[in-house]
């Protein structure tokens, strides 16, 4: 009887979590990887940028024109959470970095985005080499994002790139770079032969509204998917751009996994491009997923705020 129960338990668990799942982050009050099928616990930590003198509360007022008076440093910080698509979502806080004017020139506090004390992590990072996708086969990257703003200081699209899910620092060590780049969802993948494959497609992102992104590849093609909801609450989206030829190999990067972007201190001009808002249900797979899977996942996107407000208004009217 015990053997039968054990066999049934294994069978049930096997149907819930695929062995091809590399990492799963639900952000239910923690940054833990809950992918039972994963061989490594790819837990994350919250990271935050600080000016070199440690002042991140608005008391910094000026910088040398050549940018040498302050050196950005990073440190571990507690993450904060908000309402997600299912339970909680993690907040990626204000970058708190220099506003770029020209090469090596930074403005005074009028152009400096100072993060609030409770703004949360600037980005999330694994603590070591982790979250490696397939080096010789299929992969899928997916997640839900809700930007605080679009355009302007601190808004999605303020810079050319808004990094979302990456293992991409410098040199051949790079593996994948999943971003919104100049209004297009883009994945750059570095393969085992030192080459790169890029695929992109235009997307329309709204402030304070959730969107779902995914990238997937088999041993021939690599495709991108984007979904959101319109003002009427209808799911819109699907595959964006065209599928790129993909050889089914990915560089074995030893970089940490980053969610929400990161600023490379040595080059704040081109890398000052983190996401600001909420992130939820980030999953990585060594498995190819098809369009029906992504469409089903997109159904989890909450109703637009305008529709929720209208619904609440109707409820209040009926209560009268």
C-alpha positions in Angstrom: 0.0 0.0 0.0 2.8 2.4 0.9 4.6 1.7 -2.4 1.4 2.5 -4.2 1.0 5.8 -2.4 4.6 6.7 -3.1 4.1 5.9 -6.8 1.0 8.0 -7.0 2.7 10.9 -5.2 5.6 10.8 -7.7 3.2 10.6 -10.6 1.2 13.6 -9.3 4.4 15.7 -8.7 5.6 14.8 -12.1 2.5 16.1 -13.8 2.8 19.4 -11.8 6.4 20.3 -12.4 8.3 19.4 -15.5 11.9 18.3 -15.2 12.7 20.8 -18.0 11.9 23.7 -15.8 15.1 25.5 -14.9 13.8 28.2 -12.6 10.5 29.6 -11.4 10.0 32.8 -9.5 6.5 33.5 -8.2 7.7 36.3 -5.8 5.3 35.3 -3.0 7.0 37.4 -0.4 10.4 36.0 -1.3 13.0 35.7 -4.2 13.3 32.0 -4.1 13.4 29.6 -7.1 10.6 27.1 -6.6 11.3 24.9 -9.6 11.3 21.4 -8.2 12.6 20.1 -11.5 15.7 22.4 -11.3 19.0 20.9 -10.3 20.2 24.2 -8.7 18.3 26.5 -6.3 18.7 29.7 -8.4 17.6 32.0 -5.6 17.8 35.8 -6.2 18.8 38.8 -4.0 17.6 42.4 -4.3 20.3 44.8 -5.4 20.4 48.6 -5.1 22.6 51.3 -6.6 24.2 53.9 -4.3 26.4 56.9 -5.0 29.8 56.4 -3.6 29.2 58.5 -0.5 26.3 56.4 0.4 23.7 59.2 0.1 20.6 57.9 -1.6 18.0 59.9 0.2 18.0 63.1 -1.9 20.8 64.8 -0.1 23.2 64.6 -3.0 23.1 67.9 -4.9 25.9 68.1 -7.4 28.5 66.1 -9.3 31.7 67.1 -11.1 31.1 67.8 -14.9 33.4 64.9 -15.7 31.4 62.5 -13.5 34.4 61.7 -11.3 33.1 63.0 -8.0 30.9 60.0 -7.4 31.3 56.3 -8.0 28.2 54.1 -8.2 28.3 51.1 -5.9 25.9 48.3 -5.4 24.7 46.5 -2.3 22.1 43.9 -1.3 18.8 45.3 -0.2 15.4 44.0 0.8 12.9 43.5 -1.9 9.4 45.0 -1.7 6.2 43.6 -3.1 2.9 44.6 -4.6 -0.3 43.0 -6.1 0.7 40.6 -8.8 -1.1 38.6 -11.5 -1.4 35.8 -8.9 -0.7 36.7 -5.3 2.3 39.0 -4.9 4.7 40.5 -7.4 8.1 41.9 -6.7 8.8 45.6 -7.1 11.8 46.8 -9.1 12.5 50.2 -7.6 13.8 53.5 -9.0 17.3 53.2 -10.5 18.7 56.0 -8.5 21.4 56.6 -11.1 22.8 59.6 -13.1 20.6 61.0 -15.8 22.7 61.0 -19.0 23.3 64.3 -20.8 26.5 63.6 -22.9 29.5 61.3 -22.6 30.8 61.4 -19.0 28.7 64.4 -18.1 26.0 64.2 -15.4 23.7 66.9 -14.2 22.9 68.2 -10.8 20.1 66.9 -8.6 17.4 68.3 -11.0 18.2 65.5 -13.4 19.1 62.9 -10.8 16.6 60.2 -10.1 16.9 59.6 -6.4 15.1 56.5 -5.3 12.8 56.6 -2.3 13.9 54.6 0.8 11.1 52.1 0.2 11.4 51.9 -3.6 12.6 48.3 -3.5 15.5 46.7 -5.3 17.0 48.3 -8.4 17.3 44.9 -9.9 17.3 41.2 -8.9 20.4 39.1 -9.3 21.3 35.5 -8.7 24.3 35.1 -6.4 26.3 33.0 -8.7 26.4 31.3 -12.1 22.8 30.0 -12.4 19.7 29.7 -14.6 21.6 28.2 -17.5 19.3 27.4 -20.4 19.9 24.6 -22.8 23.4 24.5 -24.3 22.3 22.2 -27.1 18.5 22.2 -27.5 15.3 24.0 -26.7 14.5 26.9 -24.3 11.8 29.2 -23.1 11.9 32.4 -21.2 8.7 34.1 -19.9 7.5 36.7 -17.4 4.9 39.3 -16.6 5.8 43.0 -16.2 3.9 46.2 -15.2 5.8 49.4 -15.8 5.2 52.4 -13.6 5.5 54.8 -16.6 6.4 54.8 -20.3 8.8 57.4 -21.6 10.3 60.3 -19.6 12.7 60.0 -16.7 12.3 56.6 -15.1 9.8 55.4 -17.7 10.0 52.3 -19.9 11.7 53.5 -23.1 13.6 56.3 -21.5 16.7 54.7 -22.8 17.2 52.6 -26.0 17.2 49.4 -24.0 15.0 48.3 -21.0 16.5 45.1 -19.8 14.0 42.5 -18.5 15.6 39.1 -18.2 19.3 38.7 -19.0 22.6 36.9 -18.6 24.6 39.5 -20.4 27.6 41.4 -19.1 30.4 41.6 -21.5 32.5 39.5 -23.9 31.9 36.0 -25.0 30.6 35.1 -21.5 27.2 36.5 -22.5 24.2 34.1 -23.1 20.9 35.8 -23.5 19.6 39.4 -23.4 15.8 39.8 -23.4 14.8 43.5 -23.6 12.5 46.1 -25.0 14.7 48.0 -27.4 13.5 51.2 -29.1 9.9 50.0 -28.9 10.5 46.4 -29.9 10.6 43.3 -27.9 14.1 41.8 -28.6 16.1 38.7 -27.7 19.8 38.5 -28.4 21.2 35.1 -27.9 24.9 34.2 -28.1 25.5 30.7 -29.3 28.3 28.2 -28.6 30.1 29.2 -31.8 30.6 32.8 -30.6 27.9 34.1 -33.0 24.7 35.9 -32.0 21.1 35.5 -33.1 18.7 38.4 -32.8 15.0 38.5 -33.3 12.7 41.4 -32.6 9.1 42.7 -33.1 7.3 46.0 -32.4 5.2 46.1 -29.3 2.9 48.7 -27.6 3.3 49.1 -23.8 1.1 51.1 -21.6 1.9 52.6 -18.2 0.6 50.8 -15.2 -0.8 47.9 -17.2 0.5 44.3 -17.2 2.1 42.7 -20.2 3.4 39.2 -20.8 6.5 38.3 -22.8 8.1 35.1 -23.9 10.9 33.8 -26.0 11.2 30.3 -27.2 13.5 28.3 -29.4 13.8 24.7 -30.8 16.8 23.5 -32.8 15.7 25.5 -35.9 13.9 28.7 -35.0 13.7 31.3 -32.2 10.4 33.2 -31.7 9.0 36.0 -29.5 5.5 36.5 -28.0 3.9 39.6 -26.5 0.4 39.9 -24.9 -1.5 42.6 -23.0 -5.1 43.6 -22.6 -7.0 46.4 -24.3 -9.2 48.8 -22.4 -12.2 46.5 -22.9 -10.3 43.7 -21.2 -9.6 41.7 -24.4 -6.4 39.8 -24.7 -4.3 41.2 -27.6 -1.0 40.0 -29.0 0.7 36.8 -30.1 3.9 36.1 -32.0 5.8 39.4 -32.8 8.3 39.8 -35.6 9.5 36.8 -37.6 11.2 33.7 -36.3 15.0 33.8 -36.5 17.1 30.9 -37.6 18.5 29.2 -34.4 21.0 26.4 -34.3 19.9 25.2 -30.9 23.0 26.1 -29.0 23.6 28.7 -26.3 26.8 30.0 -24.7 27.5 28.6 -21.3 27.6 31.9 -19.4 29.0 32.1 -15.9 27.2 35.4 -15.4 24.5 35.8 -12.8 20.9 36.0 -13.9 19.5 39.5 -13.8 15.8 40.5 -13.7 14.9 44.1 -14.2 18.2 45.2 -15.7 21.5 46.3 -14.3 23.8 49.3 -14.7 27.4 48.4 -15.5 29.2 51.0 -13.5 32.0 51.4 -16.0 29.6 52.5 -18.7 26.5 54.2 -17.2 25.6 55.8 -20.6 24.7 52.6 -22.6 23.7 50.4 -19.6 21.6 52.8 -17.5 18.4 51.0 -18.6 16.7 49.1 -15.8 13.0 48.4 -15.6 10.8 50.2 -13.0 7.6 48.6 -11.9 6.3 45.2 -10.9 7.5 41.8 -12.1 5.8 38.4 -11.6 5.9 34.7 -12.6 9.3 34.6 -14.3 10.0 31.1 -15.6 12.9 29.6 -17.5 12.7 26.2 -19.3 14.9 23.9 -21.2 11.9 23.2 -23.4 10.2 24.6 -26.5 6.7 26.0 -25.8 4.1 26.6 -28.6 1.7 29.4 -29.3 -1.2 27.7 -27.4 0.9 27.6 -24.2 1.7 31.3 -24.4 -1.9 32.2 -25.2 -3.1 30.3 -22.1 -0.5 32.0 -19.9 -1.6 35.4 -21.2 -5.1 34.7 -19.9 -3.6 35.4 -16.4 -3.1 39.1 -17.2 -5.4 41.1 -14.9 -8.1 43.5 -16.2 -6.9 47.0 -17.0 -7.2 49.5 -14.2 -9.9 51.5 -16.2 -12.0 48.5 -16.5 -11.6 47.6 -12.8 -12.6 51.2 -11.8 -15.7 51.0 -14.0 -16.6 47.7 -12.4 -16.2 49.1 -8.9 -18.3 52.1 -9.9 -21.1 49.9 -11.1 -20.9 47.9 -7.8 -21.2 51.1 -5.8 -24.2 52.2 -7.8 -25.9 48.9 -7.2 -25.2 49.0 -3.5 -27.0 52.3 -3.3 
